[in-house]
Amino acid sequence: MFMDMETFEESMIEASVVVDTKKWLSEGMECTLVSFKERVIEVVVPKTMEFEVVETEPNVKGNTSSAHTKPATLDCGAVVTVPGFIKQGERIKVDTEKGDYMERA
């Protein structure tokens, strides 16, 4: 379900339309709906977004000097690869087109 922030009208969007972007979607976020002939054909999320790391491995002492990376689960449910120094609870910026970590937020 999506809501127009000006009219507060709610629209139900087919799951097949959001298959590529659903891992970045979270409640309350703003995104753009692309329509053709009064039918939504695409959901566009911002190119860069901030997320909280809700789960990741703790940093192992000695890995700070190397290019150690690890998987991290974000508050939207997506999993991205982050540098070893990122801790659970930190906010990071992510490139949603590539699914890549960019920097700490």
N, C-alpha and C positions, 0 to 999 in steps of 0.2 A: 504494500500500500504506500502510495506517495501522496503528499498534500501540497497544493498550490499555496504558497505563503501569502499571496495577495487576496485570493478569494476563499481560502480555507476549504476548497473543494478537494475531496479525496478521489484518487484514481487507483484502480487495481491494475497492476502491470503483470503480464504473463511471465512466468519463470524463464522461458526461453529468451526473453529480451534482456534479462539481467545476468545471464549465465557468465559472461566475461567480467563483470564488475561486482558481482555479489559479495566477493570476499572483502571488498573495501567498504561496503555499505554498513552504516550503523545508524541507529535511531537518532533523529534530530539533525543529521548532516544535510547540507545543501548540495544538490546535484542538478543537472540539466536533463530534461527529457526531450528527445528529438522525435517529432511527430511527422507522419506522412499520411495524408488523407484521413486526418482525425484519428490516427492509430499510432501509438508510441512504438517506435522501431529501435530506439537505443536509449540507454541511460548513461550519461557522461558524468564521471566523478572528476573533481579537481586533479590536475597533474601532480601536485605535491600536497601531501596531507600530514598532519601530526597524529601520532598514535602513542598509546602507552604500552610498554612491554609488560605483559601479564605473566609470562613464563619464559624462562631461559636458564641455561646451565650457569652455575656460579663461575666466576673467573678463577682459573688455576694460576697460582703464583708462578711467575717466570714466563708466562705467555704474553706479558704486556709489551715486550720488545719485538716480538715477531708478528707476522700478519695472521694471527690466529682469528678464525671466524667461528661462529656457532649459530644454530637456528634460534629464533625467538618468535613466540606467539604474541600477536598484538591483540588489543582489546576488541578489534573488529572480527577477530578469528583467523586472519591471514597469518601465514608463517613466512618470515623473511630471514635472510642471512645477515647477521650483524657482527661488528668487530667484537673481540673477546672482552673488551673493557665495559661493554654495555651491561647494566644490571637490571634486574626485575624492578618494575616501578618507574623506570626512567621514561621520558617522552622522547620520541625520535621523529624525524622527518623521513618520509618514504616517497619515492617516485612511483606513483600508482600505475603508470604505463608500463614500466619495466619490472616493477615489484622489487626495486632495489633500495637498500638503506642509503640515505644521503648524509645525515648529520644528526647530532643531538638537537633537540628542540629547546 
